[in-house]
Amino acid sequence: MGDLTGWLLGIREKSRQIGEIAFQQTEFKRDAWRRISENDPILSSAAFNSALERIQDEQDDCSPLMCPG
């Protein structure tokens, strides 16, 4: 029973760490989107997590070695 308790406590700690990292990444992406959309009149009307933001994000994340074309 002690092993199970230790395992569950480990999962709880890791879940908190993963949540913090996910929150930080979301804030980073939100700030990046704010900077991009402020400088582009077409993108300025699109909200964070919109279809336009996702398309822009996919284009930015593409490495020349990984992208076709």
URMOTA-V989753 format. One record per backbone hydrogen bond with DSSP energy under -1.0 kcal/mol. NH is the residue of the N-H (numbers start at 1). CO is the residue of the C=O. E is the energy in kcal/mol with one decimal. If there is no record, write none. Layout:
BEGIN
nh->NH co->CO e->E
nh->NH co->CO e->E
END
This chain:
BEGIN
nh->5 co->1 e->-2.1
nh->6 co->2 e->-2.4
nh->7 co->3 e->-2.4
nh->8 co->4 e->-2.6
nh->9 co->5 e->-2.4
nh->10 co->6 e->-2.1
nh->11 co->7 e->-2.1
nh->12 co->8 e->-2.2
nh->13 co->9 e->-2.1
nh->14 co->10 e->-2.4
nh->15 co->11 e->-2.6
nh->16 co->12 e->-1.7
nh->17 co->13 e->-2.0
nh->18 co->14 e->-2.7
nh->19 co->15 e->-2.3
nh->20 co->16 e->-2.2
nh->21 co->17 e->-2.2
nh->22 co->18 e->-2.6
nh->23 co->19 e->-2.4
nh->24 co->20 e->-2.4
nh->25 co->21 e->-2.5
nh->26 co->22 e->-2.2
nh->27 co->23 e->-2.3
nh->28 co->24 e->-2.2
nh->29 co->25 e->-2.6
nh->30 co->26 e->-2.5
nh->31 co->27 e->-2.4
nh->32 co->28 e->-2.3
nh->33 co->29 e->-2.6
nh->34 co->30 e->-2.2
nh->35 co->31 e->-2.2
nh->36 co->32 e->-2.4
nh->37 co->33 e->-3.1
nh->38 co->34 e->-1.8
nh->44 co->40 e->-1.6
nh->46 co->43 e->-1.5
nh->50 co->47 e->-1.5
nh->54 co->50 e->-2.2
nh->55 co->51 e->-2.2
nh->56 co->52 e->-2.5
nh->57 co->53 e->-2.7
nh->58 co->54 e->-2.3
nh->59 co->55 e->-1.9
nh->60 co->56 e->-1.9
nh->61 co->57 e->-1.9
nh->66 co->63 e->-1.1
nh->67 co->63 e->-1.9
END
